[in-house]
């Protein structure tokens, strides 16, 4: 009986560690999603702005020319 309790305690600790790892991964992924959304908003605003003034980003000459 004591061996079974010990085994269950070990499994519980391993599950807790796994849960903590998964929570960290989810938090990192959410930060990446937030950053990508911010970049998308920036690019959308940037691409809309020149079109309103009659210019397109495709018309701009790259800096190396």
C-alpha positions in Angstrom: 0.0 0.0 0.0 2.8 2.4 0.8 4.5 1.7 -2.5 1.3 2.6 -4.3 1.0 5.9 -2.5 4.6 6.7 -3.2 4.1 5.9 -6.9 1.0 8.2 -7.0 2.9 11.0 -5.3 5.7 10.7 -7.9 3.2 10.8 -10.7 1.5 13.8 -9.2 4.8 15.7 -9.0 5.7 14.8 -12.6 2.2 16.0 -13.8 2.7 19.2 -11.9 6.0 19.8 -13.6 4.5 19.0 -17.0 1.6 21.4 -16.3 4.1 24.2 -15.3 6.1 23.6 -18.5 2.9 23.7 -20.7 1.8 26.9 -19.0 5.1 28.5 -19.8 4.9 27.4 -23.4 1.4 28.8 -23.7 2.5 32.1 -22.2 5.4 32.4 -24.6 3.1 31.6 -27.5 0.6 34.2 -26.4 3.5 36.8 -26.3 4.5 35.7 -29.9 0.9 36.0 -31.0 0.5 39.5 -29.5 3.8 40.6 -31.1 2.7 39.3 -34.5 -0.7 41.0 -34.2 1.1 44.2 -33.4 3.3 43.8 -36.5 0.3 43.1 -38.6 -1.5 46.2 -37.4 1.6 48.3 -38.1 1.9 46.8 -41.6 -1.8 47.3 -42.3 -1.6 50.9 -41.2 1.5 51.5 -43.2 0.0 50.0 -46.4 -3.3 51.9 -46.0 -1.6 55.3 -45.5 0.3 55.6 -48.8 -2.7 54.3 -50.8 -4.8 57.2 -49.4 -2.3 59.7 -50.7 -2.2 58.1 -54.1 1.0 56.1 -53.6 1.6 52.4 -53.0 4.4 50.7 -51.2 5.0 48.7 -54.4 5.8 52.0 -56.1 8.6 52.9 -53.7 12.2 52.3 -54.7 14.1 50.0 -52.4 16.9 51.7 -50.4 19.7 49.9 -52.3 18.8 51.6 -55.6 
